[in-house]
Amino acid sequence: MNLIAVKDKVEKQLGKHKHVRDDNRKLVANIWWQNLKLIAEKKGKTIQEMTAMDLLTELANNNLDDYESITRVSRTLQEKHEIYRGEKYIQRQAEQEKIKHQLHNI
């Protein structure tokens, strides 16, 4: 896995699509859509011709960017660059202390 390539993809999505800044599932879906488009093209298909089984096969074969890497890079970029933060960033930061306290008590 190439984290620089993942960073570039995440940065592009965060810059282009505000709706992914507060929702990692949407961010991952956008990046996986791009991954699958390239995979489909290599197979002489369109992404619309791919099936759920194709998606699961590519996921199982590790041909999609790693979910955790995408979200980790997103958090790092949002921490360092205010422009990539969503509307809920401040709210999540406030909640962070409560979560840390709960985790400490587990």
C-alpha positions as CSV (number, residue, x, y, z in Angstrom):
1,M,0.0,0.0,0.0
2,N,1.3,3.4,-0.9
3,L,0.2,6.0,1.7
4,I,1.3,8.9,-0.5
5,A,-1.1,7.8,-3.2
6,V,-3.9,7.3,-0.6
7,K,-3.0,10.8,0.8
8,D,-3.3,12.3,-2.7
9,K,-6.7,10.7,-3.3
10,V,-8.1,11.7,0.1
11,E,-6.8,15.2,-0.2
12,K,-8.5,15.5,-3.6
13,Q,-11.8,14.2,-2.3
14,L,-11.7,16.5,0.8
15,G,-10.9,19.5,-1.4
16,K,-13.5,18.7,-4.0
17,H,-16.5,17.3,-2.0
18,K,-17.5,19.0,1.2
19,H,-20.0,16.3,2.0
20,V,-17.2,13.8,2.6
21,R,-15.5,15.9,5.3
22,D,-17.9,14.8,8.0
23,D,-18.6,11.2,6.8
24,N,-15.8,8.7,6.4
25,R,-18.2,6.2,4.8
26,K,-18.9,8.7,2.0
27,L,-15.2,9.5,1.7
28,V,-14.3,5.8,1.4
29,A,-17.2,5.2,-1.1
30,N,-15.9,8.0,-3.3
31,I,-12.4,6.6,-3.3
32,W,-13.5,3.0,-3.8
33,W,-15.7,4.2,-6.7
34,Q,-12.5,5.7,-8.3
35,N,-10.6,2.4,-7.6
36,L,-13.4,0.3,-9.1
37,K,-13.7,2.5,-12.2
38,L,-10.0,1.9,-13.0
39,I,-10.4,-1.9,-12.3
40,A,-13.5,-2.0,-14.6
41,E,-11.7,-0.2,-17.4
42,K,-8.8,-2.6,-17.2
43,K,-11.3,-5.4,-17.6
44,G,-13.0,-3.7,-20.6
45,K,-16.1,-3.0,-18.5
46,T,-17.8,0.1,-17.1
47,I,-18.3,0.4,-13.4
48,Q,-22.0,0.2,-14.0
49,E,-21.5,-3.4,-15.4
50,M,-19.8,-4.5,-12.2
51,T,-21.7,-6.6,-9.7
52,A,-21.7,-6.8,-5.9
53,M,-19.7,-10.0,-6.3
54,D,-17.1,-8.0,-8.3
55,L,-16.9,-5.4,-5.5
56,L,-16.5,-8.1,-2.8
57,T,-13.9,-9.9,-4.9
58,E,-11.8,-6.8,-5.3
59,L,-12.2,-6.0,-1.6
60,A,-11.2,-9.5,-0.6
61,N,-8.2,-9.5,-3.0
62,N,-7.0,-6.2,-1.4
63,N,-7.4,-4.3,-4.7
64,L,-9.2,-1.3,-3.1
65,D,-7.5,1.3,-0.9
66,D,-7.5,0.3,2.7
67,Y,-10.5,1.7,4.7
68,E,-8.4,2.4,7.8
69,S,-5.6,4.1,5.8
70,I,-8.2,6.4,4.1
71,T,-9.8,7.4,7.4
72,R,-6.4,7.8,9.2
73,V,-5.1,10.0,6.4
74,S,-8.3,12.0,6.5
75,R,-8.0,12.6,10.2
76,T,-4.4,13.7,9.8
77,L,-5.2,16.1,7.0
78,Q,-8.1,17.6,8.9
79,E,-6.0,18.1,11.9
80,K,-3.2,19.9,10.0
81,H,-5.3,21.8,7.4
82,E,-8.4,23.7,8.5
83,I,-9.7,23.8,4.9
84,Y,-10.4,20.1,4.9
85,R,-12.4,20.1,8.1
86,G,-16.1,19.5,8.0
87,E,-18.9,21.3,9.9
88,K,-18.8,18.7,12.7
89,Y,-15.0,18.9,13.3
90,I,-15.2,21.1,16.4
91,Q,-18.1,19.0,17.8
92,R,-16.1,15.8,17.4
93,Q,-13.1,17.4,19.1
94,A,-15.2,18.3,22.1
95,E,-16.6,14.8,22.3
96,Q,-13.1,13.3,22.1
97,E,-12.4,14.0,25.8
98,K,-15.5,12.2,26.9
99,I,-14.6,9.2,24.7
100,K,-11.0,9.1,26.0
101,H,-12.4,9.1,29.6
102,Q,-14.8,6.2,28.7
103,L,-12.0,4.2,27.1
104,H,-9.7,4.8,30.1
105,N,-12.4,3.3,32.3
106,I,-12.9,0.1,30.3
